[in-house]
Amino acid sequence: MRSVLGKTVFSRILLINIAVVMVCISLLGSVQLFQVTKYISQKSEEMLARNAESIVGLIQSNISLESLQAIMDGFSRNNQGHIMVIDQRGNVVANTSKSGYCAETPAFIPKEHSRTVLNGKRASVIGNMGGLFRETMFTLQVPVNQANGKTLGAVLISIPIPEKERMTREFTRILLSSALLVLVISVVLSYALSKLISMPIKSIRTSAKAFARGELNSRVGEDATRSGISEISELACTFNDMAEKLEKAEDTRKAFISDVSHELRTPMTTISGFVNGVLDDTIPPEKQKEYLQIVGDEVHRLSRLVNTFLDISRMQSGKIVMQKTNFDINEAIRLTIIGLGQRLDEKRIRVSLGFEHENCYVLADADSIKRVLTNLLDNAVKFTGEDGEISVTVTQKQHEVFVSIHNTGCGIPEEQQKMIFERLYKVDQSRSINREGTGIGLYLVKNIIQAHGKHISVRSVENEYAEFTFSLDKGKAPGRREELCLDEE
């Protein structure tokens, strides 16, 4: 079973950071060790080569053997090495025998260990020279040549390999100490970084789990929204925004169920009461027709309510496809107003029409737009007081037609204007004015207009007026190719 340590974001980030640091240290240390070892070897060879060349120069200047021996002894002490001079046959002419590296005083260097240098070429040998040295030595061999190129002999300078190894070990020790320090610092920084990243994520996870349990008021704390890491902060803020919208949607759903229950209960209670009254003869026969007419009205109202809910559901699921045709929006407005004529006369409401042209064709779903006009004009009549005024204007701008419906009356409070298009929202919460409203008319209107790819807006001053404006695409009159609603020049 995998351990919990390997499952958390914190542990994974920490382990990955440590692993990356260790790999980087190993690679960097290996490269540096190789470079330093190479540098030490190169510098050692350069130092030996300079000493050997100096001795070769002295030999070529015919220095005395005693002076040469003294100089060689000095070089040997400085280099912690061994120096020999051999002739063409391999005989040892001069030797720093006091160096202590030789098992016995050498007299001859075998050909297999000096063939290259006696042929006039510089060479280097690693080994004990056939048992000449007590330990493995690095030997640089430099030929002694005459002016004509003839090789007279060679100078052999040897240093112990352990000396090079000691320097390498010393460097390795320093490198490992530094790497350990870097590793400790990296672990501390990785731990802090892992905490910085994991704690906000843990906070988001905790809130998400609480949210999944149905705690819709759960929110991510400021440790995540202000974590200093833009991606995590953005994620936390997005989660909070989502949570707020879902909580609001849940509240709306509960309100929807409550309001729908109320809207359905009212007509059903009325229907049940009147029907029972007819059945048990509580209602006299001469009044039964009157009450049955009320029952019929309630059934019709209930049917409209259910159909409206179904239309909204189908529209939101994309099952309703707008069948766009060209029709006269001015004529649709006139017919809708005629249908409201009785209510307009009862409240003595004046209606004025402001059309730029006698006819104005739009490209839209005729039935849906007539429903929009009916809802908006019905609301205008409902909320306009007696002797009030309703004005409808139709204007055009470029390729769009704008329809505005303005009515005097109670208006809409400013703080509620952004909410009136929400499902089941009523401006008059007390229902003192709009007792028969369901709160879904404007929601349906907004959905229809948006389904056309257009926009609806509201302007209002409380206790003065309310004005709704929506746009549609301009259309063409039947049998004419040019677009209507264009100003003639």
VMD Tcl script that draws the C-alpha trace (Angstrom):
set ca {
  {0.00 0.00 0.00}
  {1.30 3.39 -0.93}
  {2.10 5.57 2.03}
  {0.22 8.75 2.72}
  {3.51 10.60 2.42}
  {3.62 9.93 -1.30}
  {0.06 11.11 -1.87}
  {0.02 14.64 -0.51}
  {0.91 17.69 -2.58}
  {3.23 18.87 0.18}
  {5.26 15.63 0.29}
  {5.43 15.30 -3.46}
  {6.66 18.85 -3.98}
  {9.17 18.42 -1.15}
  {10.49 15.09 -2.43}
  {10.65 16.29 -6.03}
  {12.54 19.43 -5.04}
  {15.00 17.43 -2.93}
  {15.47 14.90 -5.74}
  {16.07 17.67 -8.27}
  {18.59 19.35 -5.97}
  {20.43 16.07 -5.34}
  {20.57 15.25 -9.04}
  {21.84 18.75 -9.82}
  {24.47 18.53 -7.06}
  {25.59 15.10 -8.28}
  {25.87 16.23 -11.89}
  {27.57 19.49 -10.98}
  {29.91 17.74 -8.52}
  {30.86 15.08 -11.07}
  {31.61 17.69 -13.71}
  {33.59 19.81 -11.27}
  {35.48 16.77 -9.95}
  {36.40 15.76 -13.47}
  {37.45 19.28 -14.36}
  {39.49 19.73 -11.18}
  {41.16 16.33 -11.53}
  {42.00 17.18 -15.10}
  {43.28 20.58 -14.00}
  {45.45 19.03 -11.25}
  {46.91 16.53 -13.68}
  {47.54 19.22 -16.25}
  {49.21 21.54 -13.74}
  {51.29 18.67 -12.36}
  {52.49 17.76 -15.83}
  {53.22 21.40 -16.64}
  {55.26 21.76 -13.43}
  {57.18 18.54 -14.11}
  {57.69 19.56 -17.73}
  {59.17 22.92 -16.69}
  {61.57 21.22 -14.27}
  {62.48 18.59 -16.84}
  {63.09 21.23 -19.52}
  {65.27 23.16 -17.10}
  {67.36 20.05 -16.44}
  {67.54 19.29 -20.17}
  {68.78 22.82 -20.76}
  {71.45 22.42 -18.12}
  {72.59 19.13 -19.65}
  {72.71 20.70 -23.11}
  {74.87 23.50 -21.64}
  {77.40 20.89 -20.45}
  {76.90 21.53 -16.75}
  {79.07 19.45 -14.44}
  {77.61 16.26 -12.97}
  {78.05 17.54 -9.40}
  {76.14 20.77 -10.15}
  {73.46 18.85 -12.00}
  {73.05 16.48 -9.07}
  {72.65 19.36 -6.65}
  {70.02 21.02 -8.83}
  {68.15 17.73 -9.24}
  {68.11 17.20 -5.48}
  {66.61 20.64 -5.05}
  {63.88 19.99 -7.62}
  {63.17 16.63 -6.01}
  {62.62 18.17 -2.59}
  {60.34 20.89 -3.98}
  {58.25 18.49 -6.05}
  {58.18 15.67 -3.52}
  {59.28 13.45 -6.39}
  {62.14 11.45 -7.94}
  {64.42 12.55 -10.85}
  {66.65 10.44 -13.05}
  {68.83 11.15 -16.08}
  {69.52 8.23 -18.45}
  {71.69 7.92 -21.52}
  {70.81 6.49 -24.92}
  {71.25 2.92 -23.70}
  {69.06 3.37 -20.64}
  {71.85 3.62 -18.09}
  {71.10 5.90 -15.13}
  {73.61 8.76 -15.23}
  {72.19 10.85 -12.36}
  {69.63 9.97 -9.72}
  {68.01 11.59 -6.67}
  {68.44 8.44 -4.60}
  {67.56 10.21 -1.32}
  {63.92 10.69 -2.36}
  {63.05 7.35 -0.79}
  {60.72 6.22 -3.56}
  {63.08 3.60 -5.03}
  {63.52 0.12 -3.53}
  {67.23 0.32 -4.43}
  {69.51 2.67 -6.30}
  {68.54 2.31 -9.97}
  {71.27 1.63 -12.52}
  {69.33 0.85 -15.67}
  {65.87 1.56 -17.12}
  {64.56 -1.29 -19.30}
  {63.74 -0.50 -22.92}
  {60.02 -1.26 -22.48}
  {59.79 1.68 -20.08}
  {61.91 4.17 -22.04}
  {61.61 3.23 -25.71}
  {59.41 6.19 -26.69}
  {61.46 8.90 -25.01}
  {64.76 7.50 -26.29}
  {63.28 7.75 -29.77}
  {63.04 11.51 -29.25}
  {59.40 11.82 -28.14}
  {58.00 13.02 -24.85}
  {56.11 10.32 -22.93}
  {54.32 9.73 -19.64}
  {54.10 6.47 -17.74}
  {51.93 5.42 -14.78}
  {53.22 2.48 -12.79}
  {56.19 1.28 -10.72}
  {58.56 0.98 -13.74}
  {58.99 -2.78 -13.42}
  {59.50 -2.73 -9.66}
  {61.86 0.26 -9.64}
  {59.51 2.24 -7.35}
  {57.88 1.05 -4.17}
  {54.49 2.49 -5.24}
  {52.66 3.59 -8.31}
  {54.22 6.74 -9.74}
  {53.41 9.18 -12.50}
  {56.58 9.61 -14.59}
  {57.10 12.33 -17.20}
  {59.88 11.49 -19.69}
  {61.51 14.33 -21.67}
  {64.19 13.57 -24.32}
  {67.61 15.28 -24.35}
  {68.27 16.12 -28.02}
  {71.22 17.61 -29.80}
  {70.96 20.45 -32.28}
  {70.97 17.96 -35.14}
  {68.01 16.13 -33.56}
  {69.93 13.16 -32.24}
  {68.70 11.92 -28.85}
  {71.45 11.63 -26.24}
  {69.22 10.44 -23.40}
  {66.26 11.55 -21.31}
  {65.17 13.17 -18.07}
  {62.62 11.21 -16.02}
  {60.69 13.02 -13.27}
  {58.29 10.97 -11.16}
  {55.74 11.94 -8.49}
  {53.59 9.50 -6.50}
  {50.04 8.94 -7.70}
  {48.74 9.13 -4.09}
  {49.76 12.78 -4.03}
  {47.41 13.48 -6.90}
  {44.83 11.31 -5.25}
  {45.24 13.22 -2.01}
  {44.56 16.48 -3.78}
  {41.55 14.91 -5.46}
  {40.26 13.57 -2.15}
  {40.69 16.97 -0.54}
  {38.71 18.58 -3.29}
  {36.08 15.85 -3.03}
  {35.78 16.47 0.70}
  {35.31 20.19 0.13}
  {32.77 19.47 -2.62}
  {30.78 17.07 -0.44}
  {30.76 19.53 2.46}
  {29.48 22.25 0.19}
  {26.91 19.89 -1.36}
  {25.65 18.91 2.10}
  {25.26 22.56 3.06}
  {23.44 23.30 -0.19}
  {21.23 20.25 0.37}
  {20.27 21.38 3.88}
  {19.45 24.88 2.64}
  {17.51 23.39 -0.28}
  {15.50 21.15 2.03}
  {14.57 24.11 4.23}
  {13.60 26.25 1.23}
  {11.75 23.33 -0.40}
  {9.86 22.74 2.83}
  {8.82 26.40 2.97}
  {7.87 26.40 -0.72}
  {5.91 23.16 -0.35}
  {4.02 24.63 2.59}
  {3.36 27.81 0.63}
  {1.82 25.79 -2.21}
  {0.19 22.95 -0.31}
  {-1.56 24.90 2.44}
  {-3.80 26.90 0.05}
  {-4.52 23.72 -1.93}
  {-5.40 21.94 1.31}
  {-7.74 24.80 2.17}
  {-9.40 24.51 -1.25}
  {-9.70 20.73 -0.82}
  {-11.29 21.11 2.62}
  {-13.81 23.63 1.29}
  {-14.55 21.43 -1.73}
  {-15.25 18.43 0.52}
  {-17.52 20.51 2.71}
  {-19.26 21.80 -0.39}
  {-19.72 18.22 -1.64}
  {-21.39 17.36 1.69}
  {-23.99 20.02 0.98}
  {-22.47 22.86 3.00}
  {-23.04 25.44 0.27}
  {-21.86 28.30 2.48}
  {-18.35 26.83 2.57}
  {-15.70 29.20 1.21}
  {-11.94 29.14 0.72}
  {-10.12 31.33 3.25}
  {-7.84 34.27 2.60}
  {-4.77 32.05 3.02}
  {-5.62 30.69 -0.44}
  {-7.16 33.73 -2.13}
  {-4.14 35.82 -1.10}
  {-1.48 33.12 -1.23}
  {0.88 35.15 -3.39}
  {0.78 32.47 -6.10}
  {-1.41 33.84 -8.88}
  {-2.64 30.47 -10.16}
  {-3.69 29.26 -6.71}
  {-5.23 32.62 -5.79}
  {-7.16 32.61 -9.05}
  {-8.31 29.04 -8.42}
  {-9.45 29.91 -4.90}
  {-11.30 33.02 -6.06}
  {-12.90 31.04 -8.89}
  {-14.02 28.39 -6.40}
  {-15.55 31.04 -4.16}
  {-17.31 32.65 -7.12}
  {-18.63 29.24 -8.19}
  {-19.74 28.49 -4.63}
  {-21.57 31.81 -4.37}
  {-23.34 31.22 -7.67}
  {-24.29 27.67 -6.74}
  {-25.52 28.79 -3.33}
  {-27.51 31.52 -5.02}
  {-28.84 28.99 -7.53}
  {-29.82 26.68 -4.68}
  {-31.58 29.54 -2.92}
  {-33.31 30.39 -6.19}
  {-34.30 26.74 -6.62}
  {-35.79 26.63 -3.13}
  {-37.58 29.89 -3.77}
  {-38.71 28.51 -7.13}
  {-40.18 25.41 -5.51}
  {-41.82 27.52 -2.82}
  {-43.29 30.00 -5.29}
  {-44.37 27.32 -7.76}
  {-46.04 25.46 -4.92}
  {-47.81 28.65 -3.92}
  {-48.80 29.51 -7.49}
  {-50.15 26.01 -8.07}
  {-51.80 25.73 -4.69}
  {-53.85 28.92 -5.08}
  {-55.77 27.97 -8.25}
  {-56.00 24.33 -7.19}
  {-57.49 25.36 -3.83}
  {-59.98 27.61 -5.60}
  {-60.89 24.89 -8.09}
  {-61.26 22.27 -5.36}
  {-63.38 24.53 -3.17}
  {-65.78 25.55 -5.92}
  {-66.11 22.05 -7.37}
  {-66.83 20.61 -3.94}
  {-69.32 23.40 -3.38}
  {-71.14 22.45 -6.57}
  {-71.04 18.73 -5.77}
  {-72.39 19.06 -2.22}
  {-74.94 21.75 -3.24}
  {-73.31 24.34 -1.00}
  {-73.41 26.64 -4.02}
  {-77.01 27.25 -5.16}
  {-77.85 25.99 -8.68}
  {-78.48 29.52 -9.95}
  {-74.87 30.51 -9.05}
  {-73.15 27.32 -10.14}
  {-72.54 28.62 -13.67}
  {-70.88 31.74 -12.28}
  {-68.59 29.72 -10.04}
  {-67.86 27.19 -12.75}
  {-66.75 30.12 -14.90}
  {-64.31 31.06 -12.13}
  {-63.13 27.43 -12.05}
  {-62.61 27.56 -15.81}
  {-60.56 30.76 -15.47}
  {-58.41 29.17 -12.77}
  {-57.89 26.06 -14.89}
  {-56.87 28.28 -17.80}
  {-54.50 30.21 -15.52}
  {-53.05 26.95 -14.20}
  {-52.57 25.66 -17.74}
  {-50.77 28.86 -18.75}
  {-48.53 28.60 -15.71}
  {-47.58 24.98 -16.42}
  {-47.01 25.71 -20.12}
  {-44.78 28.64 -19.20}
  {-42.67 26.42 -16.95}
  {-42.42 23.82 -19.71}
  {-41.42 26.47 -22.27}
  {-38.66 27.75 -19.99}
  {-37.42 24.22 -19.39}
  {-37.38 23.41 -23.12}
  {-35.73 26.71 -23.94}
  {-32.96 26.19 -21.39}
  {-32.36 22.65 -22.67}
  {-32.12 23.92 -26.26}
  {-35.13 21.91 -27.46}
  {-36.94 25.00 -28.75}
  {-35.53 26.24 -32.06}
  {-36.43 29.76 -33.10}
  {-38.14 29.74 -36.51}
  {-37.11 33.15 -37.79}
  {-39.29 34.81 -40.40}
  {-39.82 38.34 -41.67}
  {-42.83 40.00 -40.07}
  {-44.05 43.52 -39.31}
  {-43.24 44.35 -35.69}
  {-45.44 47.47 -35.85}
  {-48.48 45.37 -36.75}
  {-47.68 42.89 -33.95}
  {-47.61 45.79 -31.47}
  {-50.95 47.15 -32.75}
  {-52.64 43.74 -32.44}
  {-51.28 43.24 -28.91}
  {-52.59 46.64 -27.80}
  {-55.99 45.90 -29.34}
  {-56.08 42.69 -27.30}
  {-55.56 44.76 -24.14}
  {-58.18 47.33 -25.13}
  {-60.72 46.46 -22.43}
  {-58.19 46.73 -19.62}
  {-56.85 49.97 -21.05}
  {-60.35 51.44 -21.15}
  {-61.12 50.33 -17.58}
  {-58.08 52.23 -16.26}
  {-58.42 55.09 -18.80}
  {-54.81 54.60 -19.89}
  {-53.65 56.63 -22.89}
  {-51.49 54.79 -25.46}
  {-49.21 56.54 -27.90}
  {-47.26 54.85 -30.72}
  {-44.02 56.29 -32.07}
  {-43.17 54.47 -35.30}
  {-40.50 55.84 -37.64}
  {-42.29 54.10 -40.54}
  {-45.73 52.70 -41.11}
  {-44.26 49.23 -41.44}
  {-41.05 47.86 -39.94}
  {-40.06 44.28 -40.68}
  {-37.84 42.26 -38.39}
  {-36.23 38.82 -38.74}
  {-37.31 36.83 -35.68}
  {-39.59 34.09 -34.38}
  {-43.00 35.74 -34.68}
  {-44.79 33.72 -31.98}
  {-42.00 34.24 -29.44}
  {-41.77 37.98 -30.07}
  {-45.57 38.32 -29.80}
  {-45.25 36.61 -26.42}
  {-42.55 39.15 -25.44}
  {-44.81 42.04 -26.48}
  {-47.76 40.54 -24.59}
  {-45.72 40.14 -21.39}
  {-44.20 43.61 -21.51}
  {-47.44 45.41 -22.45}
  {-49.43 43.37 -19.93}
  {-46.96 44.43 -17.20}
  {-47.17 48.03 -18.41}
  {-50.96 48.00 -18.06}
  {-50.77 46.22 -14.71}
  {-48.39 48.72 -13.14}
  {-49.78 51.90 -14.71}
  {-52.24 53.74 -12.53}
  {-55.57 55.10 -13.67}
  {-55.34 57.95 -16.19}
  {-51.73 56.92 -16.79}
  {-49.87 56.69 -20.10}
  {-48.12 53.99 -22.10}
  {-45.93 54.82 -25.09}
  {-44.39 52.37 -27.54}
  {-41.60 53.46 -29.90}
  {-39.86 51.56 -32.70}
  {-36.55 52.92 -33.99}
  {-33.73 51.53 -36.10}
  {-29.95 51.85 -36.01}
  {-27.94 50.27 -38.79}
  {-29.00 46.60 -38.90}
  {-31.07 46.50 -35.71}
  {-34.58 47.48 -34.66}
  {-35.16 48.75 -31.12}
  {-38.55 48.46 -29.42}
  {-39.18 50.51 -26.26}
  {-42.24 50.22 -24.01}
  {-42.59 53.11 -21.55}
  {-45.26 53.42 -18.86}
  {-45.93 55.83 -16.05}
  {-46.64 54.49 -12.61}
  {-44.89 53.00 -9.61}
  {-41.63 52.27 -11.45}
  {-38.94 49.88 -10.22}
  {-36.55 50.58 -7.31}
  {-32.97 51.00 -8.50}
  {-31.60 48.20 -6.32}
  {-34.07 45.75 -7.86}
  {-33.61 46.61 -11.53}
  {-30.79 44.08 -11.96}
  {-32.91 41.31 -10.46}
  {-36.22 41.65 -12.25}
  {-35.18 39.30 -15.07}
  {-34.43 36.48 -12.64}
  {-36.80 33.56 -12.42}
  {-39.71 34.01 -9.98}
  {-38.50 37.44 -8.88}
  {-41.23 39.98 -8.17}
  {-40.64 43.65 -7.60}
  {-43.81 43.85 -5.54}
  {-42.90 41.23 -2.93}
  {-46.01 42.01 -0.95}
  {-48.14 41.08 -4.01}
  {-50.37 44.06 -3.17}
  {-50.30 45.14 -6.81}
  {-49.31 42.04 -8.75}
  {-51.35 39.34 -7.07}
  {-51.74 37.26 -10.21}
  {-48.15 37.43 -11.39}
  {-45.88 34.41 -11.25}
  {-42.56 36.21 -11.47}
  {-41.51 34.30 -14.58}
  {-42.81 36.61 -17.31}
  {-39.71 38.80 -17.54}
  {-37.48 35.76 -17.08}
  {-39.16 34.19 -20.12}
  {-38.86 37.47 -22.05}
  {-35.13 37.64 -21.34}
  {-34.62 34.04 -22.48}
  {-36.52 34.63 -25.72}
  {-34.54 37.77 -26.55}
  {-31.25 36.05 -25.70}
  {-32.25 33.09 -27.89}
  {-32.35 35.61 -30.74}
  {-28.84 36.73 -29.83}
  {-30.09 40.11 -28.64}
  {-30.40 42.08 -25.41}
  {-33.15 43.57 -23.25}
  {-32.64 46.35 -20.73}
  {-34.68 48.41 -18.27}
  {-34.62 52.04 -17.18}
  {-36.80 53.29 -14.37}
  {-37.33 55.96 -11.77}
  {-39.32 54.82 -8.76}
  {-42.83 56.32 -8.57}
  {-42.38 57.92 -12.00}
  {-41.89 55.49 -14.90}
  {-40.44 52.23 -16.19}
  {-39.11 51.58 -19.69}
  {-38.10 48.27 -21.26}
  {-36.08 48.22 -24.50}
  {-35.13 45.20 -26.60}
  {-33.51 44.81 -30.00}
  {-34.07 42.53 -33.00}
  {-32.46 42.02 -36.38}
  {-33.96 44.04 -39.21}
  {-35.77 42.04 -41.84}
  {-37.11 42.53 -45.38}
  {-40.63 43.13 -46.53}
  {-42.16 40.33 -48.59}
  {-41.46 40.80 -52.27}
  {-38.87 43.54 -51.71}
  {-35.12 43.09 -51.70}
  {-34.13 46.26 -49.83}
  {-34.21 46.39 -46.04}
  {-37.00 48.39 -44.46}
  {-36.80 50.79 -41.54}
  {-34.11 52.71 -43.44}
  {-34.41 56.46 -43.68}
  {-35.00 57.51 -47.25}
  {-32.60 60.02 -48.58}
}
mol new
graphics top color blue
foreach p $ca { graphics top sphere $p radius 0.5 }
foreach p [lrange $ca 0 end-1] q [lrange $ca 1 end] { graphics top cylinder $p $q radius 0.2 }
display resetview
